[in-house]
Amino acid sequence: MNFLRGVMGGPSAGPQPSGAETIQKLCDRVASSTLLDDRRDAVRALKSLSKKYRLEVGIQAMEHLIHVLQTDRSDSEIIGYALDTLYNVISNDLEEEEQDDSEEENLPKQVDDLGSQFTEIFIKQQENVTLLLTLVEEFDFHVRWPGVKLLTSLLKQQGPQVQQIILVSPMGVSRLMDLLADSREVIRNDGVLLLQQLTKSNAAIQKIVAFENAFERLLDIITEEGNSDGGIVVEDCLLLLQNLLKNNNSNQNFFKEGSYIQRMKPWFEVGDDNCGWSAQKVTNLHLMLQLVRVLVSPTNPPGATSSCQKAMFHCGLLQQLCTILMATGVPADILTETINTVSEVIRGCQMNQDYFASVNAPSNPPRPAIVVLLMSMVNERQPFVLRCAVLYCFQCFLYKNQKGQGEIVSTLLPSTIDATGNSVSAGQLLCGGLFSTDSLSNWCAAVALAHALQENATLKEQLLRVQLATSIGNPPVSLLQQCTNILSQGSKVQTRVGLLMLLCTWLSNCSIAVTHFLHNPANIPFLTGQIAENLGEEEQLVQGLCALLLGISIYYNDNSLENYRKEKLKQLIEKRIGRENFIEKLGFISKHELYSRAAQKPQPSFSSPDHMMFDHEFTKLVKELEGVISKAIYKSSEEDKKEEEVKKTLEQHDNIVTHYKKVIREQDQELEELKQRINSLTSQNEQLQATVTQQVSQIQQHKDQYNLLKVQLGKDTQHHNSHSDTFQMNGIQTEEVSKLKEELEEWKNKHELLQGQLREKDSVIEKLKSSQLEMGTAEQSLQTSKSGGLELSNEVQKELEMLRSQIQLQSAEISKLQVENQKLQVMNTTADHVLGDSGATAANSSEVKGRLEQEIKELKSEVRALSEEKESLKQHLDSSSSTVAILQDEKSKLQQEVAESKKEQDDLLVLLADQDQKLSALKIKLKDLGVPVEDEDDIESGDQGDEDEDGDEEEQD
């Protein structure tokens, strides 16, 4: 410690050592000290000297510091000091902050070289970077944070080399991704800066970072920080997202498929009060808009751009951007970038273009957003960049949008112009800008109108009907005539260039427009005069465009005007200009520097209004026509005639081929529809068969259930009949119950009859008993009289004997009646027993009867339901059978139609083969004549491209 106090400026008797000597002593102390405290103090001292003596510390101490990182891993404090020291040596940020304005200009370059050299020394051993990645994994703040800063500085100095080392390191990128999940905001924020440097211009690392869930984490951070209202952390996250998505189709597709586009919508939710935007909010929103543009850039693959455009419409992002577009109080640069963003979101997407056409500005009365934007474009008081953005928006709205083109042109036609003048249309604004005194408005309006005519021959013909009232009392002139009038008046170069681009676009591939142009006798002399003159460098561009317009008038001339036939125009060029001079002037266009700039990308970006000369779509037209016009100038009349014949033959051939292609396409479509119909009917048949099978199985189940119930019912009947001999086993029917009732009634009648007979017998017995008593009394009286006197006569004895015989007969009759009475009593008892048993049986039978009747009713209802189901199933089965028969008939018909179609296609192929032979013969003749002929592959590729475009439009519709 005494040594350190001397080094750090403590009291000393001798002379003070120099900085290099002090650093050398400290390095020796780090290398030789055995105590950890001494080494820690020495490293701390090196850290304090590393800012002032950066070069000396870097040269002498770097090796020792790396050794400390390798050996003293257990002490986080010394590791932190060593990392901070290395950061101070390698980083240029600290040195740049301390620079004064008075220092030499070459000092920053020296500083950059110094940091780059130290970085190269450090990464020369790849193990050092791997060691640094391991230290970044440490959770200790004093190790992790300086490690992150040091690795960021290494990437700034030697990015590609360090990226390659991290890429080949096991789990190198994944380790760094953990920084985004750190709860300490300082480390998390510096981790974002580290990933920014790591992902620069390295698609492989970008993909790894994206698939390590970077999008989710970054969007979460942006949301936590307050979206566009957040601080610089939001800006850093947005820059990292741009690194991951820009020019990386894989990550863009992953971003879209992960539904992250939907999470961008809250970024653009601005309130009604848009005053007082902070500079950070403007920066954040600007980066957010740029991120949207990265996803829908015209340089991306068309399929990826289209899918992102559709996703932005469905999630409401486009609607949110249009809200900002029409809001008040939005800063000018944000409004400009929003217009550019909306432009690329709607470019080439019919659904988005239709929505944009329906957007109205919040004015009274409401005006379409397109009209409001065009008002800004033709207003010379608006900023230049804003006018360029509006022009780009209008171009993107009309790109591959024939519906939008027709709507714009229709506002110029006489039948649709608003006679009341209450509202301003897009066509009126374009005409006003076209004939304004401001040359920039002239150029913008001309280019915008040219885009309304792009690749649309129908609208080019309709625009010829537009009539303009130039002044009161003068007859109206056509729009074409007015453009040529202004062109001949010698206006500014920018105005003339705009009008010439409009006329070239208008006349190209439209013979009727060429005829209208040639009908004005002043146009051709003006063009030849402009081309023939030797003007300054500024006028060379106008000369080239005049030559292009004259060449279009020759190439697309249908020879309907006798004075301006192709041959006469060529002779005119030969006499007044010269063919070589004409071709030279035509070449001025493509050789111009501004032409090369405009051909690079669709968005019009110019450093100043003076450089606003060429449009991107017009450069494509020049590239297409320059060669064919040059060849057309040198052709003779005979060659022209032959070429016309060949063109007609080719057109006829193309028409035949197109017709048969259309027929084949229609037949293929019909076959496809019929196949789909067969498939649908087959599936319906299968469903019906499955339903029938299911219902048959249900019927079988019901039958089984019915039989089971029947068996169970027989068992119950057997159980109830066990108490009575009068019931049988297999169930009691209603007839048996009625018979039982009848038998009961008969037994009752017999019982009453026997009781009546018994009562009669009892009465007879009583009478006999009373007569017997009377006979006894008489016998007693006779015996008394016999004993009293023996003088009775024989008559009395005879009567007595007769009476006795009568008594015996009556006694025998009484005994007989008694026997019969006993029999009757036995019969009566038997009847009572029978009646008693029959009563019990009747009671039991009433219960059984009730149950049986209930179950019989249920069984009958089930049988009735099953019968109905059976009938319905029979009907379904009959209908499905008829459907199958119909399908089989249709199948046979379709097979017959397919056979006929194949036969027709074979005939077509034979016809096409003949046509191809004729075409090849004609091509050979043309080649012999020196006429360039496109190959068949080019024609087919062109047809295929047309079919692909048609397919895209149909899908978008």
Secondary structure, DSSP 8 states (H G I E B T S, - for coil): -HHHHHHTT---SS----HHHHHHHHHHHHHH--SHHHHHHHHHHHHHHTTTTHHHHHHHHHHHHHHHHHH-TT-HHHHHHHHHHHHHHH-SHHHHHT--TTS-TTHHHHHHHHHHHHHHHHHTSHHHHHHHHHHHT---HHHHHHHHHHHHHHHHHSHHHHHHHHHHSTTHHHHHHGGGG-SSHHHHHHHHHHHHHHTTT-HHHHHHHHHTTHHHHHHHHHHHTTGGGS-HHHHHHHHHHHHHHTT-HHHHHHHHHTT-SGGGGGGG---S---S--HHHHHHHHHHHHHHHHHT-TTS-HHHHHHHHHHHHHTTHHHHHHHHHH-SS--HHHHHHHHHHHHHHHTT-HHHHHHHHH-EES-SS-EEHHHHHHHHHT-TTS-HHHHHHHHHHHHHHHTT-HHHHHHHHHTTSGGGS-SS--S--HHHHHHHHHTSS-HHHHHHHHHHHHHHTTT-HHHHHHHTT-EE--STTS--EEHHHHHHHHHHTT--HHHHHHHHHHHHHHHTT-HHHHHHHHHSTTHHHHHHHHHHS---HHHHHHHHHHHHHHHHHHHT--S-SGGG-HHHHHHHHHHHT-HHHHHHHHTHHHHSHHHHHHTT-SS---SSGGG----HHHHHHHHHHHHHHHHHHH--HHHHHHHHHHHHHHHHHHHHHHHHHHHHHHHHHHHHHHHHHHHHHHHHHHHHHHHHHHHHHHHHHHHHHHHHHHHHHHHHHHHHGGG-TTS-SS---HHHHHHHHHHHHHHHHHHHHHHHHHHHHHHHHHHHHHHHHHHHHHHHHHHHHHHH-S---HHHHHHHHHHHHHHHHHHHHHHHHHHHHHHHHHHHHHHHHHHHHHHHHHHHHHHHHHHHHHHHHHHHHHHHHHHHHHHHHHHHHHHHHHHHHHHHHHHHHHHHHHHHHHHHHHHHHHHHHHHHHHHHHHHHHHHHTT-----HHHHHHHHHHHHHHHHHHHHH-
